Amino acid sequence: NKMEIIGQDNLDDGFFDFNLITGITSLSHYSPGIIKPGNAGDVSVIIQDSLSLKNNTTIHSSTASKGAAGKVTVKAKDLAMDNFSFIRSESLPAIPVGLYNGNIAGDAGDVSVNIDNTLLINHDSRINSFTITTGKAGTVTVSADQAEIANSGEISSVSNIYITELNKDNLNQQVGNVTVSVKDFLKIDSFGKI
């Protein structure tokens, strides 16, 4: 029982387009008068053998409302992530960034990745809890027997809030702990980072 999620490789022209991402998602988005805020659901992917994410793929829970993003859990024997692939829980602005005042911001959820054997995070791929709002980023826990993080791959809990005139007094950035447990071998190469 293996799983491959393969998206479109649109990087030949050097341009990354988030609209071309393929994957497994749970979303909570807010639109005044149209969609009411709510929580995004949890996402769990459990594979008996190997999991491969390649070319703009994602397993994530996302909120763009006051509701929280869900927890993301991935378990597999082996995991290979390549070319802008993401396992993440995220909090995004519900309205255009220039108008964002911090009042519509849910927290990003926790992320847990448990790999029995080998984990490879390559070419700008990420395992993270991520926010660009005043919501909190969650904790990130990763375990594997062997792991390699290379070519700008990353494991992180990140807060990159956009500061505007409307939200400058409501900045309370908080990120979660990042725990990486590797039993045998960890290699970080070519701008990879934890």
C-alpha angles and dihedrals in degrees: 000000000000129000129207124185109189123178134187115291099226096158097095089096092045093249124120116205118193089199090070097059119128124200153077115318145167114200138190113184130172128218116175110247093000112056122025119218119261141152122282113233130250118265121214125180116182117179125180093210131013132341122201127188117185139167111012098335131150146191104192153135116222137187129192094171141060087280120095126251114243132248117272118213126182125180125177143139092245132006127197119183120184141168107011099332120156140199102185152135112218145184116208132178114272093212134033110304094239090060096041113124101175096250095106102054130125125190123259113241134240121275124213124183119179116183121180097204128000130010121189122183110182143166104013095323119146144201104195154124106240138187135176091177135068087270118110123258113231134232121281121211122183128175131178141147091237129009138184124188112187146157096025094320113153147196110195154131106232139187115187103165120186107232114215135166088260098054104029092107094048101061114135104147115187129174130189130240120275117217122184118182118187120175102195118008138004122186123183113185143162100014095323112149149185 
